[in-house]
Amino acid sequence: MNRYYLYLLIIQFIFASNFEFNHQNPKIILNNEELNNGFLGGLNYSITRWVDWDDDGDSDLFLLDEDGHIRFYKNDSTSSEMTFNIVDANFLNINNITWFYIGDFDNDNDFDVVTEYPLNPSYISFYLNDNGNFINQDLLQNENGTYVLGQQGAIPTFCDIDGDNDLDFFAVNLIGTVSFYENIGIEDNKPIFNFITSDWENISIVGQFRHGANAINFIDLDNDSDFDLVWGDYYQPSLYVIWNLGNNTEPDMDNINFLTYFPEENPIITTGRNMPSFADIDLDGDYDLFVTVLGGTGGIQLNNNFLFYENIGIDQEVNYTFKTDDFLNTLDFLSDVCPTLIDIDNDNDLDLFIGQKFTTDTSPFNGRINFLLNVGDNQNPIFELIDNEFLGSNLGTDLCPNFGDIDMDGDYDLLIGTYIGDILIYENIGNKYEYDFLYHSSIQTNSNFWFSVPYLYDFNNDSHLDIIVGNIYGNLVLYTQLTPFVFELDQSPVENINVGYYSAPYFFDFDLDDDMDLLVGGRDNHQVYINDNNSFTETTEIEIPYLGKNIKYSGGNLFSSNQFDLITGISTGGVYFLSEYLCMHGDLNQDQTVNVNDIIVIVNIILGNFESNNLLQCSGDIDNNKGLNLYDIISLINLII
């Protein structure tokens, strides 16, 4: 078979890609313990709601964090393991809110959504669920058209306090009182709330160390068929509990003899302003307690801030027992992380470096670079944290590492971007098997490019790595390499690319045409550019879901040679794992069928009769050993058989 025929056999590859959250996540080991849900993103100041969204009998999790977006986590737990998988990091595409609530407001057996109005925190938006389509019904009002009001800094709630089968509205005031709006029915496809009082049940959480920002929730704590009130306050490291001495139609809240620390036997103690929520997470017929820390007078608490108390009580007796302060058990480096995948030890699998904004165990705060060695292999990655102060603890803040062979000696050198814009350069004086990084020099930007995110890439095609730098202004800056470790600022803009703020470049051959395309993360969005002879054109053919703020990407083949994986750092200190199949294993002629014609192609590539390329490599490397050989032919025959 001649080369011309083979060229005819290979159909033109039309590229389109849709990255999705992958539930086949790499394993992560921290302090000799495996994380159950390592790639669920970090948590800072989370507000949680529990509902059985998919009607499968368990409670799914909706979570709003400081980035202002609602995340949806599906409960995929089994009897032996509690597992949550992220489905959507931007539920309903609602942005810039500080609270939300999910409930059936029109009594049609599906869940509607209420949120803070993004343009004014005093008002409240209502989203009607119409057979799975959510329709914004504008702002909540009373029967006279006056708007229902919340209060900035307060997390309100809804509850059928009067037993009339609808959800009433409760807004906590910063002075320590409760406003009550009664739900009087549905009009124009949204509930109508009449203001009743700003001093409901004479509740008054005031006085020294009592008042300010708060979060409330209703639950029947004492199993007497009425709702008690659980309250987290800015000045309170625990929770208040106000008992309902009335009944399920006529509440009578005990505003004198309320609990100031809860649970009584083992009270919650955090930095303050605790957000309580309840769900029967273990399906034993009672409500368990969850607390997320919004932060009060005790300072910030960016780790150990999702507490789980299991209710181990019997019959009508409630008994909350502390289980963990890291319920989701996710990888979390506090804030604004920058991941980088690289095979640092040349063992044919990708290792993971994560730069972080800062830690709280130093004064002043400094960032860290965390090194997670891949102790698995190229088809079963297992990342184990072996160094949480890689290269030391005094490198600055907002650290962002990137690797490349700057001096062309066969091993990886290192760049580190910093908050002040400077780029630290480290030479690897070891080798490709055993790294040894020595500080070489710095590129001082004189703070012209705050929050530098560097990437080594041969931009001018001279076989020497240049530096593409993202920064606070959202554009890209080029430093051309003159001699090894000597770089000069190029004053010309890089393709006029701008993502608004906090640009973070990443290069990869997304379309498998043997040149590097460009993915740029940003504060509120990302952009993808296809490389055509070193000219970059924005494309919509590569779809990546919205993930949050200050996105930084890195990628590689972690599980399979035909799957490309993205590890994404986010502002809340965690990472996501997404993937996309770039090609069909065995389909070397791209006719969407694996048959004997594909064997002909791979045999001729191995024999040297036909030149390979990235697409053919992707399709033909069935055994995932980074090359085409006899074993791939055998694997291909087995696929056909």
Secondary structure, 3 states (H helix, E strand, C coil): CCHHHHHHHCCCCCCCEECEECCCCCEEEECCEECCCCCECCCCCCEEEEECCCCCCCCEEEEECCCCCEEEEEECCCCCCCCEEEEECCHHHCCCCCCEEEECCCCCCCCEEEEECCCCCCCEEEEEEECCEEEEEEECECCCCCECCCCCCEECEEECCCCCCCCEEEEECCCCCEEEEEEEEEECCEEEEEEEECCHHHCCCCCCCCCCCEEEEEECCCCCCCCEEEEEECCCCCCEEECECCCCCCCCECCCCCECCCCCCCCCCCCCCEEEEEECCCCCCCCEEEEEECCCCCCCCCCCCEEEEEECCCCCCCCEEEEECECCCCCCCCCCCEEEEECCCCCCCCEEEEEECCCCCCCCCCCEEEEEEECCCCCCCEEEEEECCCCCCCCCCCCEEEEECCCCCCCCEEEEECCCCCEEEEEECCCCCCCCEEEEEEECCCCCCCCCEEEEECCCCCCCCEEEEECCCCEEEEEEEEECCEEEEECCCCCCCECCCCCEEEEECCCCCCCCEEEEECCCCEEEEEEECCEEEECCCEECCCCCCCCEEEEECCCCCCEEEEEEECCCCCEEEEEEECCCCCCCCCCCCCCHHHHHHHHHHHHCCCCCCHHHHHHHCCCCCCCCCHHHHHHHHHHHC
